[in-house]
Amino acid sequence: MELIHFEVKDFTGRHLNHKLHEGGFHLEVIIVSNDFEGQNLVQRHRKVYEAMGELMKHEIHALSMKTHTPAEWAAK
């Protein structure tokens, strides 16, 4: 996936004292890519999950995504 813009915010610290927190990062990402052209939200999120691969199984516990095409991002 070719990224035009990528931001990551780490909110893991907000969950460290939760009883059920078993580790793993809690992240929020903003991704802008031409790869999202013509795709709906579900297709975009699947593409990101595919790119994250094994990280989603072990290192990342929660991932919130905002995915945009370059035109959508420019309009913000």
PDB file of N, CA, C, O and CB in Angstrom:
ATOM      1  N   MET A   1       0.848  -1.167   0.000  1.00  0.00           N
ATOM      2  CA  MET A   1       0.000   0.000   0.000  1.00  0.00           C
ATOM      3  C   MET A   1       0.897   1.234   0.000  1.00  0.00           C
ATOM      4  O   MET A   1       1.794   1.367   0.832  1.00  0.00           O
ATOM      5  CB  MET A   1      -0.967  -0.005   1.220  1.00  0.00           C
ATOM      6  N   GLU A   2       0.639   2.131  -0.945  1.00  0.00           N
ATOM      7  CA  GLU A   2       1.407   3.378  -1.012  1.00  0.00           C
ATOM      8  C   GLU A   2       0.674   4.450  -0.207  1.00  0.00           C
ATOM      9  O   GLU A   2      -0.484   4.767  -0.481  1.00  0.00           O
ATOM     10  CB  GLU A   2       1.612   3.838  -2.499  1.00  0.00           C
ATOM     11  N   LEU A   3       1.358   4.995   0.779  1.00  0.00           N
ATOM     12  CA  LEU A   3       0.744   5.981   1.667  1.00  0.00           C
ATOM     13  C   LEU A   3       1.110   7.395   1.239  1.00  0.00           C
ATOM     14  O   LEU A   3       2.263   7.679   0.918  1.00  0.00           O
ATOM     15  CB  LEU A   3       1.175   5.740   3.119  1.00  0.00           C
ATOM     16  N   ILE A   4       0.120   8.271   1.238  1.00  0.00           N
ATOM     17  CA  ILE A   4       0.343   9.683   0.966  1.00  0.00           C
ATOM     18  C   ILE A   4       0.447  10.435   2.283  1.00  0.00           C
ATOM     19  O   ILE A   4       1.223  11.382   2.411  1.00  0.00           O
ATOM     20  CB  ILE A   4      -0.788  10.266   0.086  1.00  0.00           C
ATOM     21  N   HIS A   5      -0.334  10.010   3.248  1.00  0.00           N
ATOM     22  CA  HIS A   5      -0.310  10.620   4.586  1.00  0.00           C
ATOM     23  C   HIS A   5      -0.612   9.516   5.592  1.00  0.00           C
ATOM     24  O   HIS A   5      -1.455   8.652   5.350  1.00  0.00           O
ATOM     25  CB  HIS A   5      -1.351  11.814   4.711  1.00  0.00           C
ATOM     26  N   PHE A   6       0.091   9.557   6.728  1.00  0.00           N
ATOM     27  CA  PHE A   6      -0.086   8.536   7.756  1.00  0.00           C
ATOM     28  C   PHE A   6       0.150   9.168   9.114  1.00  0.00           C
ATOM     29  O   PHE A   6       1.203   9.760   9.350  1.00  0.00           O
ATOM     30  CB  PHE A   6       0.871   7.333   7.531  1.00  0.00           C
ATOM     31  N   GLU A   7      -0.819   9.047  10.008  1.00  0.00           N
ATOM     32  CA  GLU A   7      -0.691   9.544  11.383  1.00  0.00           C
ATOM     33  C   GLU A   7      -1.049   8.415  12.341  1.00  0.00           C
ATOM     34  O   GLU A   7      -1.958   7.627  12.081  1.00  0.00           O
ATOM     35  CB  GLU A   7      -1.606  10.795  11.627  1.00  0.00           C
ATOM     36  N   VAL A   8      -0.329   8.350  13.442  1.00  0.00           N
ATOM     37  CA  VAL A   8      -0.627   7.354  14.477  1.00  0.00           C
ATOM     38  C   VAL A   8      -0.697   8.053  15.823  1.00  0.00           C
ATOM     39  O   VAL A   8       0.173   8.854  16.166  1.00  0.00           O
ATOM     40  CB  VAL A   8       0.444   6.218  14.499  1.00  0.00           C
ATOM     41  N   LYS A   9      -1.733   7.745  16.578  1.00  0.00           N
ATOM     42  CA  LYS A   9      -1.837   8.200  17.963  1.00  0.00           C
ATOM     43  C   LYS A   9      -1.919   6.951  18.829  1.00  0.00           C
ATOM     44  O   LYS A   9      -2.694   6.036  18.549  1.00  0.00           O
ATOM     45  CB  LYS A   9      -3.089   9.147  18.183  1.00  0.00           C
ATOM     46  N   ASP A  10      -1.119   6.925  19.873  1.00  0.00           N
ATOM     47  CA  ASP A  10      -1.062   5.770  20.773  1.00  0.00           C
ATOM     48  C   ASP A  10      -1.835   6.086  22.054  1.00  0.00           C
ATOM     49  O   ASP A  10      -1.456   6.973  22.819  1.00  0.00           O
ATOM     50  CB  ASP A  10       0.415   5.392  21.101  1.00  0.00           C
ATOM     51  N   PHE A  11      -2.910   5.353  22.273  1.00  0.00           N
ATOM     52  CA  PHE A  11      -3.739   5.528  23.459  1.00  0.00           C
ATOM     53  C   PHE A  11      -3.600   4.361  24.435  1.00  0.00           C
ATOM     54  O   PHE A  11      -4.462   4.152  25.288  1.00  0.00           O
ATOM     55  CB  PHE A  11      -5.193   5.691  23.057  1.00  0.00           C
ATOM     56  N   THR A  12      -2.529   3.617  24.307  1.00  0.00           N
ATOM     57  CA  THR A  12      -2.314   2.445  25.153  1.00  0.00           C
ATOM     58  C   THR A  12      -2.304   2.815  26.631  1.00  0.00           C
ATOM     59  O   THR A  12      -2.845   2.076  27.453  1.00  0.00           O
ATOM     60  CB  THR A  12      -1.007   1.760  24.782  1.00  0.00           C
ATOM     61  N   GLY A  13      -1.704   3.933  26.977  1.00  0.00           N
ATOM     62  CA  GLY A  13      -1.594   4.353  28.367  1.00  0.00           C
ATOM     63  C   GLY A  13      -2.926   4.514  29.069  1.00  0.00           C
ATOM     64  O   GLY A  13      -3.000   4.401  30.292  1.00  0.00           O
ATOM     65  N   ARG A  14      -3.971   4.776  28.317  1.00  0.00           N
ATOM     66  CA  ARG A  14      -5.304   4.929  28.904  1.00  0.00           C
ATOM     67  C   ARG A  14      -5.882   3.600  29.387  1.00  0.00           C
ATOM     68  O   ARG A  14      -6.865   3.580  30.127  1.00  0.00           O
ATOM     69  CB  ARG A  14      -6.246   5.556  27.893  1.00  0.00           C
ATOM     70  N   HIS A  15      -5.278   2.506  28.972  1.00  0.00           N
ATOM     71  CA  HIS A  15      -5.841   1.189  29.262  1.00  0.00           C
ATOM     72  C   HIS A  15      -4.974   0.334  30.191  1.00  0.00           C
ATOM     73  O   HIS A  15      -5.363  -0.784  30.528  1.00  0.00           O
ATOM     74  CB  HIS A  15      -6.060   0.451  27.980  1.00  0.00           C
ATOM     75  N   LEU A  16      -3.834   0.825  30.602  1.00  0.00           N
ATOM     76  CA  LEU A  16      -2.892   0.022  31.381  1.00  0.00           C
ATOM     77  C   LEU A  16      -3.451  -0.456  32.717  1.00  0.00           C
ATOM     78  O   LEU A  16      -3.096  -1.542  33.176  1.00  0.00           O
ATOM     79  CB  LEU A  16      -1.645   0.811  31.624  1.00  0.00           C
ATOM     80  N   ASN A  17      -4.311   0.327  33.346  1.00  0.00           N
ATOM     81  CA  ASN A  17      -4.846  -0.058  34.656  1.00  0.00           C
ATOM     82  C   ASN A  17      -6.186  -0.777  34.574  1.00  0.00           C
ATOM     83  O   ASN A  17      -6.786  -1.085  35.604  1.00  0.00           O
ATOM     84  CB  ASN A  17      -4.992   1.160  35.520  1.00  0.00           C
ATOM     85  N   HIS A  18      -6.661  -1.048  33.366  1.00  0.00           N
ATOM     86  CA  HIS A  18      -7.927  -1.773  33.222  1.00  0.00           C
ATOM     87  C   HIS A  18      -7.727  -3.240  33.599  1.00  0.00           C
ATOM     88  O   HIS A  18      -6.705  -3.841  33.268  1.00  0.00           O
ATOM     89  CB  HIS A  18      -8.472  -1.653  31.769  1.00  0.00           C
ATOM     90  N   LYS A  19      -8.698  -3.802  34.285  1.00  0.00           N
ATOM     91  CA  LYS A  19      -8.603  -5.196  34.722  1.00  0.00           C
ATOM     92  C   LYS A  19      -8.352  -6.150  33.562  1.00  0.00           C
ATOM     93  O   LYS A  19      -7.557  -7.083  33.680  1.00  0.00           O
ATOM     94  CB  LYS A  19      -9.870  -5.600  35.447  1.00  0.00           C
ATOM     95  N   LEU A  20      -9.022  -5.920  32.455  1.00  0.00           N
ATOM     96  CA  LEU A  20      -8.951  -6.861  31.341  1.00  0.00           C
ATOM     97  C   LEU A  20      -7.830  -6.560  30.353  1.00  0.00           C
ATOM     98  O   LEU A  20      -7.700  -7.260  29.349  1.00  0.00           O
ATOM     99  CB  LEU A  20     -10.254  -6.871  30.614  1.00  0.00           C
ATOM    100  N   HIS A  21      -7.021  -5.539  30.612  1.00  0.00           N
ATOM    101  CA  HIS A  21      -5.937  -5.204  29.678  1.00  0.00           C
ATOM    102  C   HIS A  21      -4.853  -6.276  29.748  1.00  0.00           C
ATOM    103  O   HIS A  21      -4.212  -6.470  30.781  1.00  0.00           O
ATOM    104  CB  HIS A  21      -5.338  -3.799  29.998  1.00  0.00           C
ATOM    105  N   GLU A  22      -4.666  -6.962  28.631  1.00  0.00           N
ATOM    106  CA  GLU A  22      -3.679  -8.046  28.567  1.00  0.00           C
ATOM    107  C   GLU A  22      -2.491  -7.674  27.703  1.00  0.00           C
ATOM    108  O   GLU A  22      -1.779  -8.552  27.216  1.00  0.00           O
ATOM    109  CB  GLU A  22      -4.322  -9.317  28.033  1.00  0.00           C
ATOM    110  N   GLY A  23      -2.271  -6.398  27.508  1.00  0.00           N
ATOM    111  CA  GLY A  23      -1.164  -5.957  26.673  1.00  0.00           C
ATOM    112  C   GLY A  23      -1.624  -5.630  25.269  1.00  0.00           C
ATOM    113  O   GLY A  23      -2.797  -5.784  24.927  1.00  0.00           O
ATOM    114  N   GLY A  24      -0.699  -5.186  24.479  1.00  0.00           N
ATOM    115  CA  GLY A  24      -1.014  -4.790  23.112  1.00  0.00           C
ATOM    116  C   GLY A  24      -1.336  -3.312  23.040  1.00  0.00           C
ATOM    117  O   GLY A  24      -1.841  -2.715  23.991  1.00  0.00           O
ATOM    118  N   PHE A  25      -1.037  -2.745  21.906  1.00  0.00           N
ATOM    119  CA  PHE A  25      -1.246  -1.318  21.694  1.00  0.00           C
ATOM    120  C   PHE A  25      -2.701  -1.005  21.370  1.00  0.00           C
ATOM    121  O   PHE A  25      -3.407  -1.813  20.767  1.00  0.00           O
ATOM    122  CB  PHE A  25      -0.347  -0.818  20.577  1.00  0.00           C
ATOM    123  N   HIS A  26      -3.136   0.184  21.782  1.00  0.00           N
ATOM    124  CA  HIS A  26      -4.430   0.755  21.409  1.00  0.00           C
ATOM    125  C   HIS A  26      -4.100   1.966  20.541  1.00  0.00           C
ATOM    126  O   HIS A  26      -3.625   2.983  21.046  1.00  0.00           O
ATOM    127  CB  HIS A  26      -5.318   1.151  22.688  1.00  0.00           C
ATOM    128  N   LEU A  27      -4.350   1.857  19.237  1.00  0.00           N
ATOM    129  CA  LEU A  27      -3.913   2.880  18.299  1.00  0.00           C
ATOM    130  C   LEU A  27      -5.071   3.479  17.520  1.00  0.00           C
ATOM    131  O   LEU A  27      -6.092   2.835  17.281  1.00  0.00           O
ATOM    132  CB  LEU A  27      -2.902   2.306  17.344  1.00  0.00           C
ATOM    133  N   GLU A  28      -4.875   4.737  17.133  1.00  0.00           N
ATOM    134  CA  GLU A  28      -5.782   5.412  16.209  1.00  0.00           C
ATOM    135  C   GLU A  28      -4.930   5.876  15.038  1.00  0.00           C
ATOM    136  O   GLU A  28      -3.899   6.518  15.237  1.00  0.00           O
ATOM    137  CB  GLU A  28      -6.547   6.621  16.897  1.00  0.00           C
ATOM    138  N   VAL A  29      -5.352   5.555  13.814  1.00  0.00           N
ATOM    139  CA  VAL A  29      -4.566   5.933  12.640  1.00  0.00           C
ATOM    140  C   VAL A  29      -5.421   6.700  11.640  1.00  0.00           C
ATOM    141  O   VAL A  29      -6.626   6.477  11.520  1.00  0.00           O
ATOM    142  CB  VAL A  29      -3.960   4.690  11.975  1.00  0.00           C
ATOM    143  N   ILE A  30      -4.768   7.601  10.932  1.00  0.00           N
ATOM    144  CA  ILE A  30      -5.342   8.276   9.774  1.00  0.00           C
ATOM    145  C   ILE A  30      -4.463   7.894   8.599  1.00  0.00           C
ATOM    146  O   ILE A  30      -3.248   8.092   8.628  1.00  0.00           O
ATOM    147  CB  ILE A  30      -5.423   9.852   9.969  1.00  0.00           C
ATOM    148  N   ILE A  31      -5.086   7.342   7.563  1.00  0.00           N
ATOM    149  CA  ILE A  31      -4.337   6.871   6.400  1.00  0.00           C
ATOM    150  C   ILE A  31      -4.938   7.475   5.140  1.00  0.00           C
ATOM    151  O   ILE A  31      -6.148   7.410   4.923  1.00  0.00           O
ATOM    152  CB  ILE A  31      -4.341   5.320   6.323  1.00  0.00           C
ATOM    153  N   VAL A  32      -4.077   8.066   4.308  1.00  0.00           N
ATOM    154  CA  VAL A  32      -4.493   8.595   3.013  1.00  0.00           C
ATOM    155  C   VAL A  32      -3.716   7.832   1.949  1.00  0.00           C
ATOM    156  O   VAL A  32      -2.488   7.768   1.983  1.00  0.00           O
ATOM    157  CB  VAL A  32      -4.246  10.151   2.907  1.00  0.00           C
ATOM    158  N   SER A  33      -4.459   7.252   0.995  1.00  0.00           N
ATOM    159  CA  SER A  33      -3.820   6.446  -0.040  1.00  0.00           C
ATOM    160  C   SER A  33      -4.675   6.423  -1.302  1.00  0.00           C
ATOM    161  O   SER A  33      -5.904   6.397  -1.236  1.00  0.00           O
ATOM    162  CB  SER A  33      -3.573   5.015   0.465  1.00  0.00           C
ATOM    163  N   ASN A  34      -4.004   6.432  -2.450  1.00  0.00           N
ATOM    164  CA  ASN A  34      -4.702   6.241  -3.724  1.00  0.00           C
ATOM    165  C   ASN A  34      -5.318   4.849  -3.797  1.00  0.00           C
ATOM    166  O   ASN A  34      -6.265   4.628  -4.551  1.00  0.00           O
ATOM    167  CB  ASN A  34      -3.741   6.457  -4.907  1.00  0.00           C
ATOM    168  N   ASP A  35      -4.792   3.920  -3.025  1.00  0.00           N
ATOM    169  CA  ASP A  35      -5.304   2.546  -3.022  1.00  0.00           C
ATOM    170  C   ASP A  35      -6.766   2.469  -2.573  1.00  0.00           C
ATOM    171  O   ASP A  35      -7.436   1.468  -2.822  1.00  0.00           O
ATOM    172  CB  ASP A  35      -4.445   1.676  -2.114  1.00  0.00           C
ATOM    173  N   PHE A  36      -7.261   3.514  -1.917  1.00  0.00           N
ATOM    174  CA  PHE A  36      -8.637   3.512  -1.427  1.00  0.00           C
ATOM    175  C   PHE A  36      -9.649   3.988  -2.475  1.00  0.00           C
ATOM    176  O   PHE A  36     -10.856   3.930  -2.240  1.00  0.00           O
ATOM    177  CB  PHE A  36      -8.737   4.383  -0.198  1.00  0.00           C
ATOM    178  N   GLU A  37      -9.167   4.455  -3.621  1.00  0.00           N
ATOM    179  CA  GLU A  37     -10.071   4.929  -4.679  1.00  0.00           C
ATOM    180  C   GLU A  37     -11.044   3.825  -5.071  1.00  0.00           C
ATOM    181  O   GLU A  37     -10.637   2.693  -5.330  1.00  0.00           O
ATOM    182  CB  GLU A  37      -9.269   5.401  -5.918  1.00  0.00           C
ATOM    183  N   GLY A  38     -12.330   4.159  -5.115  1.00  0.00           N
ATOM    184  CA  GLY A  38     -13.352   3.214  -5.544  1.00  0.00           C
ATOM    185  C   GLY A  38     -13.710   2.148  -4.526  1.00  0.00           C
ATOM    186  O   GLY A  38     -14.478   1.236  -4.832  1.00  0.00           O
ATOM    187  N   GLN A  39     -13.164   2.246  -3.312  1.00  0.00           N
ATOM    188  CA  GLN A  39     -13.446   1.245  -2.281  1.00  0.00           C
ATOM    189  C   GLN A  39     -14.366   1.823  -1.215  1.00  0.00           C
ATOM    190  O   GLN A  39     -14.286   3.005  -0.878  1.00  0.00           O
ATOM    191  CB  GLN A  39     -12.140   0.741  -1.639  1.00  0.00           C
ATOM    192  N   ASN A  40     -15.246   0.965  -0.690  1.00  0.00           N
ATOM    193  CA  ASN A  40     -16.080   1.400   0.425  1.00  0.00           C
ATOM    194  C   ASN A  40     -15.283   1.252   1.726  1.00  0.00           C
ATOM    195  O   ASN A  40     -14.147   0.777   1.722  1.00  0.00           O
ATOM    196  CB  ASN A  40     -17.410   0.579   0.485  1.00  0.00           C
ATOM    197  N   LEU A  41     -15.893   1.661   2.822  1.00  0.00           N
ATOM    198  CA  LEU A  41     -15.201   1.662   4.115  1.00  0.00           C
ATOM    199  C   LEU A  41     -14.719   0.273   4.524  1.00  0.00           C
ATOM    200  O   LEU A  41     -13.597   0.123   5.005  1.00  0.00           O
ATOM    201  CB  LEU A  41     -16.114   2.216   5.190  1.00  0.00           C
ATOM    202  N   VAL A  42     -15.554  -0.733   4.337  1.00  0.00           N
ATOM    203  CA  VAL A  42     -15.178  -2.100   4.717  1.00  0.00           C
ATOM    204  C   VAL A  42     -13.983  -2.572   3.893  1.00  0.00           C
ATOM    205  O   VAL A  42     -13.056  -3.169   4.439  1.00  0.00           O
ATOM    206  CB  VAL A  42     -16.372  -3.067   4.529  1.00  0.00           C
ATOM    207  N   GLN A  43     -13.994  -2.316   2.600  1.00  0.00           N
ATOM    208  CA  GLN A  43     -12.877  -2.716   1.737  1.00  0.00           C
ATOM    209  C   GLN A  43     -11.590  -2.011   2.147  1.00  0.00           C
ATOM    210  O   GLN A  43     -10.519  -2.618   2.141  1.00  0.00           O
ATOM    211  CB  GLN A  43     -13.198  -2.411   0.267  1.00  0.00           C
ATOM    212  N   ARG A  44     -11.689  -0.749   2.499  1.00  0.00           N
ATOM    213  CA  ARG A  44     -10.511   0.012   2.941  1.00  0.00           C
ATOM    214  C   ARG A  44      -9.935  -0.580   4.224  1.00  0.00           C
ATOM    215  O   ARG A  44      -8.725  -0.774   4.343  1.00  0.00           O
ATOM    216  CB  ARG A  44     -10.875   1.496   3.160  1.00  0.00           C
ATOM    217  N   HIS A  45     -10.811  -0.861   5.176  1.00  0.00           N
ATOM    218  CA  HIS A  45     -10.345  -1.404   6.455  1.00  0.00           C
ATOM    219  C   HIS A  45      -9.728  -2.788   6.269  1.00  0.00           C
ATOM    220  O   HIS A  45      -8.731  -3.116   6.911  1.00  0.00           O
ATOM    221  CB  HIS A  45     -11.505  -1.474   7.463  1.00  0.00           C
ATOM    222  N   ARG A  46     -10.312  -3.587   5.404  1.00  0.00           N
ATOM    223  CA  ARG A  46      -9.718  -4.904   5.118  1.00  0.00           C
ATOM    224  C   ARG A  46      -8.316  -4.755   4.550  1.00  0.00           C
ATOM    225  O   ARG A  46      -7.409  -5.503   4.916  1.00  0.00           O
ATOM    226  CB  ARG A  46     -10.601  -5.697   4.134  1.00  0.00           C
ATOM    227  N   LYS A  47      -8.139  -3.792   3.659  1.00  0.00           N
ATOM    228  CA  LYS A  47      -6.824  -3.554   3.057  1.00  0.00           C
ATOM    229  C   LYS A  47      -5.800  -3.184   4.141  1.00  0.00           C
ATOM    230  O   LYS A  47      -4.661  -3.651   4.108  1.00  0.00           O
ATOM    231  CB  LYS A  47      -6.912  -2.429   1.988  1.00  0.00           C
ATOM    232  N   VAL A  48      -6.206  -2.353   5.089  1.00  0.00           N
ATOM    233  CA  VAL A  48      -5.304  -1.961   6.181  1.00  0.00           C
ATOM    234  C   VAL A  48      -4.990  -3.172   7.054  1.00  0.00           C
ATOM    235  O   VAL A  48      -3.829  -3.401   7.395  1.00  0.00           O
ATOM    236  CB  VAL A  48      -5.931  -0.826   7.036  1.00  0.00           C
ATOM    237  N   TYR A  49      -6.004  -3.945   7.419  1.00  0.00           N
ATOM    238  CA  TYR A  49      -5.770  -5.136   8.242  1.00  0.00           C
ATOM    239  C   TYR A  49      -4.839  -6.122   7.539  1.00  0.00           C
ATOM    240  O   TYR A  49      -3.988  -6.735   8.182  1.00  0.00           O
ATOM    241  CB  TYR A  49      -7.100  -5.823   8.578  1.00  0.00           C
ATOM    242  N   GLU A  50      -4.994  -6.275   6.239  1.00  0.00           N
ATOM    243  CA  GLU A  50      -4.088  -7.149   5.478  1.00  0.00           C
ATOM    244  C   GLU A  50      -2.657  -6.629   5.549  1.00  0.00           C
ATOM    245  O   GLU A  50      -1.716  -7.406   5.709  1.00  0.00           O
ATOM    246  CB  GLU A  50      -4.543  -7.254   4.003  1.00  0.00           C
ATOM    247  N   ALA A  51      -2.495  -5.320   5.430  1.00  0.00           N
ATOM    248  CA  ALA A  51      -1.157  -4.722   5.478  1.00  0.00           C
ATOM    249  C   ALA A  51      -0.530  -4.870   6.867  1.00  0.00           C
ATOM    250  O   ALA A  51       0.688  -5.008   6.987  1.00  0.00           O
ATOM    251  CB  ALA A  51      -1.224  -3.237   5.088  1.00  0.00           C
ATOM    252  N   MET A  52      -1.354  -4.842   7.909  1.00  0.00           N
ATOM    253  CA  MET A  52      -0.848  -4.955   9.279  1.00  0.00           C
ATOM    254  C   MET A  52      -0.445  -6.393   9.610  1.00  0.00           C
ATOM    255  O   MET A  52       0.427  -6.616  10.449  1.00  0.00           O
ATOM    256  CB  MET A  52      -1.905  -4.466  10.277  1.00  0.00           C
ATOM    257  N   GLY A  53      -1.070  -7.354   8.958  1.00  0.00           N
ATOM    258  CA  GLY A  53      -0.698  -8.758   9.106  1.00  0.00           C
ATOM    259  C   GLY A  53      -0.619  -9.243  10.539  1.00  0.00           C
ATOM    260  O   GLY A  53      -1.564  -9.090  11.313  1.00  0.00           O
ATOM    261  N   GLU A  54       0.510  -9.825  10.881  1.00  0.00           N
ATOM    262  CA  GLU A  54       0.724 -10.450  12.194  1.00  0.00           C
ATOM    263  C   GLU A  54       0.670  -9.458  13.350  1.00  0.00           C
ATOM    264  O   GLU A  54       0.410  -9.854  14.486  1.00  0.00           O
ATOM    265  CB  GLU A  54       2.054 -11.157  12.210  1.00  0.00           C
ATOM    266  N   LEU A  55       0.911  -8.178  13.082  1.00  0.00           N
ATOM    267  CA  LEU A  55       0.849  -7.180  14.157  1.00  0.00           C
ATOM    268  C   LEU A  55      -0.532  -7.168  14.815  1.00  0.00           C
ATOM    269  O   LEU A  55      -0.651  -6.952  16.021  1.00  0.00           O
ATOM    270  CB  LEU A  55       1.184  -5.778  13.608  1.00  0.00           C
ATOM    271  N   MET A  56      -1.571  -7.402  14.016  1.00  0.00           N
ATOM    272  CA  MET A  56      -2.931  -7.393  14.555  1.00  0.00           C
ATOM    273  C   MET A  56      -3.198  -8.600  15.448  1.00  0.00           C
ATOM    274  O   MET A  56      -4.111  -8.563  16.273  1.00  0.00           O
ATOM    275  CB  MET A  56      -3.943  -7.360  13.420  1.00  0.00           C
ATOM    276  N   LYS A  57      -2.439  -9.639  15.303  1.00  0.00           N
ATOM    277  CA  LYS A  57      -2.653 -10.845  16.114  1.00  0.00           C
ATOM    278  C   LYS A  57      -1.924 -10.789  17.446  1.00  0.00           C
ATOM    279  O   LYS A  57      -2.311 -11.470  18.396  1.00  0.00           O
ATOM    280  CB  LYS A  57      -2.206 -12.071  15.349  1.00  0.00           C
ATOM    281  N   HIS A  58      -0.870  -9.983  17.524  1.00  0.00           N
ATOM    282  CA  HIS A  58      -0.030 -10.020  18.719  1.00  0.00           C
ATOM    283  C   HIS A  58       0.229  -8.643  19.335  1.00  0.00           C
ATOM    284  O   HIS A  58      -0.077  -8.431  20.509  1.00  0.00           O
ATOM    285  CB  HIS A  58       1.280 -10.664  18.384  1.00  0.00           C
ATOM    286  N   GLU A  59       0.780  -7.717  18.575  1.00  0.00           N
ATOM    287  CA  GLU A  59       1.223  -6.440  19.129  1.00  0.00           C
ATOM    288  C   GLU A  59       0.116  -5.407  19.283  1.00  0.00           C
ATOM    289  O   GLU A  59       0.174  -4.576  20.189  1.00  0.00           O
ATOM    290  CB  GLU A  59       2.293  -5.876  18.271  1.00  0.00           C
ATOM    291  N   ILE A  60      -0.896  -5.445  18.410  1.00  0.00           N
ATOM    292  CA  ILE A  60      -1.956  -4.435  18.440  1.00  0.00           C
ATOM    293  C   ILE A  60      -3.238  -5.065  18.966  1.00  0.00           C
ATOM    294  O   ILE A  60      -3.741  -6.047  18.421  1.00  0.00           O
ATOM    295  CB  ILE A  60      -2.185  -3.823  17.030  1.00  0.00           C
ATOM    296  N   HIS A  61      -3.755  -4.470  20.042  1.00  0.00           N
ATOM    297  CA  HIS A  61      -4.994  -4.967  20.641  1.00  0.00           C
ATOM    298  C   HIS A  61      -6.219  -4.278  20.029  1.00  0.00           C
ATOM    299  O   HIS A  61      -7.236  -4.924  19.775  1.00  0.00           O
ATOM    300  CB  HIS A  61      -4.973  -4.752  22.165  1.00  0.00           C
ATOM    301  N   ALA A  62      -6.118  -2.967  19.795  1.00  0.00           N
ATOM    302  CA  ALA A  62      -7.244  -2.205  19.251  1.00  0.00           C
ATOM    303  C   ALA A  62      -6.726  -1.201  18.226  1.00  0.00           C
ATOM    304  O   ALA A  62      -5.702  -0.552  18.438  1.00  0.00           O
ATOM    305  CB  ALA A  62      -8.026  -1.479  20.386  1.00  0.00           C
ATOM    306  N   LEU A  63      -7.453  -1.084  17.107  1.00  0.00           N
ATOM    307  CA  LEU A  63      -7.048  -0.173  16.040  1.00  0.00           C
ATOM    308  C   LEU A  63      -8.273   0.566  15.528  1.00  0.00           C
ATOM    309  O   LEU A  63      -9.207  -0.038  15.000  1.00  0.00           O
ATOM    310  CB  LEU A  63      -6.344  -0.938  14.886  1.00  0.00           C
ATOM    311  N   SER A  64      -8.255   1.885  15.691  1.00  0.00           N
ATOM    312  CA  SER A  64      -9.305   2.742  15.152  1.00  0.00           C
ATOM    313  C   SER A  64      -8.741   3.399  13.900  1.00  0.00           C
ATOM    314  O   SER A  64      -7.631   3.931  13.925  1.00  0.00           O
ATOM    315  CB  SER A  64      -9.788   3.817  16.206  1.00  0.00           C
ATOM    316  N   MET A  65      -9.505   3.366  12.795  1.00  0.00           N
ATOM    317  CA  MET A  65      -8.986   3.863  11.513  1.00  0.00           C
ATOM    318  C   MET A  65      -9.873   4.937  10.916  1.00  0.00           C
ATOM    319  O   MET A  65     -11.100   4.886  11.004  1.00  0.00           O
ATOM    320  CB  MET A  65      -8.841   2.722  10.527  1.00  0.00           C
ATOM    321  N   LYS A  66      -9.216   5.909  10.309  1.00  0.00           N
ATOM    322  CA  LYS A  66      -9.867   6.864   9.423  1.00  0.00           C
ATOM    323  C   LYS A  66      -9.110   6.758   8.111  1.00  0.00           C
ATOM    324  O   LYS A  66      -7.918   7.059   8.049  1.00  0.00           O
ATOM    325  CB  LYS A  66      -9.862   8.353  10.011  1.00  0.00           C
ATOM    326  N   THR A  67      -9.799   6.331   7.065  1.00  0.00           N
ATOM    327  CA  THR A  67      -9.158   6.093   5.773  1.00  0.00           C
ATOM    328  C   THR A  67      -9.732   7.052   4.739  1.00  0.00           C
ATOM    329  O   THR A  67     -10.945   7.245   4.658  1.00  0.00           O
ATOM    330  CB  THR A  67      -9.351   4.621   5.321  1.00  0.00           C
ATOM    331  N   HIS A  68      -8.838   7.655   3.944  1.00  0.00           N
ATOM    332  CA  HIS A  68      -9.256   8.660   2.967  1.00  0.00           C
ATOM    333  C   HIS A  68      -8.499   8.493   1.660  1.00  0.00           C
ATOM    334  O   HIS A  68      -7.363   8.020   1.639  1.00  0.00           O
ATOM    335  CB  HIS A  68      -9.042  10.071   3.522  1.00  0.00           C
ATOM    336  N   THR A  69      -9.149   8.892   0.566  1.00  0.00           N
ATOM    337  CA  THR A  69      -8.448   9.067  -0.699  1.00  0.00           C
ATOM    338  C   THR A  69      -7.794  10.447  -0.643  1.00  0.00           C
ATOM    339  O   THR A  69      -8.153  11.251   0.217  1.00  0.00           O
ATOM    340  CB  THR A  69      -9.426   8.926  -1.945  1.00  0.00           C
ATOM    341  N   PRO A  70      -6.848  10.746  -1.532  1.00  0.00           N
ATOM    342  CA  PRO A  70      -6.248  12.083  -1.537  1.00  0.00           C
ATOM    343  C   PRO A  70      -7.287  13.196  -1.723  1.00  0.00           C
ATOM    344  O   PRO A  70      -7.180  14.250  -1.095  1.00  0.00           O
ATOM    345  CB  PRO A  70      -5.203  12.173  -2.638  1.00  0.00           C
ATOM    346  N   ALA A  71      -8.280  12.973  -2.574  1.00  0.00           N
ATOM    347  CA  ALA A  71      -9.313  13.990  -2.795  1.00  0.00           C
ATOM    348  C   ALA A  71     -10.145  14.217  -1.533  1.00  0.00           C
ATOM    349  O   ALA A  71     -10.472  15.356  -1.202  1.00  0.00           O
ATOM    350  CB  ALA A  71     -10.228  13.577  -3.960  1.00  0.00           C
ATOM    351  N   GLU A  72     -10.485  13.144  -0.833  1.00  0.00           N
ATOM    352  CA  GLU A  72     -11.238  13.269   0.419  1.00  0.00           C
ATOM    353  C   GLU A  72     -10.421  14.022   1.462  1.00  0.00           C
ATOM    354  O   GLU A  72     -10.956  14.859   2.190  1.00  0.00           O
ATOM    355  CB  GLU A  72     -11.634  11.879   0.956  1.00  0.00           C
ATOM    356  N   TRP A  73      -9.142  13.729   1.533  1.00  0.00           N
ATOM    357  CA  TRP A  73      -8.256  14.366   2.505  1.00  0.00           C
ATOM    358  C   TRP A  73      -8.100  15.858   2.197  1.00  0.00           C
ATOM    359  O   TRP A  73      -8.106  16.688   3.106  1.00  0.00           O
ATOM    360  CB  TRP A  73      -6.878  13.674   2.512  1.00  0.00           C
ATOM    361  N   ALA A  74      -7.961  16.192   0.912  1.00  0.00           N
ATOM    362  CA  ALA A  74      -7.795  17.595   0.502  1.00  0.00           C
ATOM    363  C   ALA A  74      -9.052  18.409   0.803  1.00  0.00           C
ATOM    364  O   ALA A  74      -8.970  19.613   1.048  1.00  0.00           O
ATOM    365  CB  ALA A  74      -7.463  17.680  -0.999  1.00  0.00           C
ATOM    366  N   ALA A  75     -10.206  17.758   0.783  1.00  0.00           N
ATOM    367  CA  ALA A  75     -11.470  18.446   1.039  1.00  0.00           C
ATOM    368  C   ALA A  75     -11.703  18.723   2.521  1.00  0.00           C
ATOM    369  O   ALA A  75     -12.616  19.474   2.864  1.00  0.00           O
ATOM    370  CB  ALA A  75     -12.615  17.631   0.494  1.00  0.00           C
ATOM    371  N   LYS A  76     -10.905  18.141   3.398  1.00  0.00           N
ATOM    372  CA  LYS A  76     -11.073  18.336   4.849  1.00  0.00           C
ATOM    373  C   LYS A  76     -10.529  19.672   5.293  1.00  0.00           C
ATOM    374  O   LYS A  76     -10.589  19.999   6.478  1.00  0.00           O
ATOM    375  CB  LYS A  76     -10.384  17.223   5.625  1.00  0.00           C
TER     376      LYS A  76
END
